[in-house]
Amino acid sequence: MRAPASVASVVQRWSETSPAPLTDYAARAKPLHASPVFPYDEHLNQRLAIWQGDISTLEVDAITNTTDETLTECNSVSERIMQAAGPDLKEEIITRGLECRTGEVVVTSGFNLSCRHIIHTVSPKYVAKYHTAAESSLHNCYKNVLHRARELGVRSLALCTIASPRKNFPPDLSAHTALRTVRRYLELNQSPQLVILCCTSEAGPLVTLAPLYFPRDVREEDAARWRLKDAGGPEGQPCHHDRRIRIIHNPHSHTDNAEDDTSLDDETAAEAAAAFARACSPDTQLLLPAALPRPPLRYDTDQ
């Protein structure tokens, strides 16, 4: 078992970082918001940290693992967690037959890790044609992890970048979703007391966008009125404009323009449709009904 990295010694609270130089937008354009959306709050800044490194080495109550529906995906985060936790974690997953739907969470013990719990979640794939469903589903991932951490009595939570590169999520969009969801959650809940946003490689998007949601002074609070486009909903969910549905008289004879033609393979289209259904459901942990069995084929023996 590796020596754990103490949170107090390796993680710097967001309130302890220095604000970056700001651009004066007042003379260039009107602000997007009449008043600050996310006010400066020193107490909330004390409860957030952004850290780059191996999440499996942190000494916290719980860490997050981004994986697939079978909890066996191999990515930069899950590989380190599975290796550090030891063979007992994989054995539990196989023995209990654990599975997790997109946007939901499953909890296991930390085994050889320094944490008590591992909260597994499954990120959706990002497809531009179904971006609203993907963004909502990613928000559900973060929200469900945070709520489950509170149910477990977690005081310190290490949150990995749930949208792994193989899921094709734009880094800035992923960072916006994570920061906005964490901010709204911390405003409404006292636990976990500390949330650490962990990056295995580049922390640039999180560090650059964090002042929009966690301003460190009144100047950053005011500057966010020009830079922040989507303020999100009360729980940090993305807000989208009403989608317009085009109705045509004869769909069989209609051909779209080449720029509107987005071809999807069957697997991606099915996953996007399922993610959209779960995102629209008020209960993000509600499973979709199983498909009905197909009737057996009958053969006429008289012919």
Beta strands, then each sheet from edge to edge (+ up, - down):
strand 1: 5-6
strand 2: 48-52
strand 3: 58-59
strand 4: 62-67
strand 5: 105-109
strand 6: 117-122
strand 7: 156-159
strand 8: 194-199
sheet 1: 1+ 3+
sheet 2: 2+ 8+ 7+ 4+ 6+ 5-
end
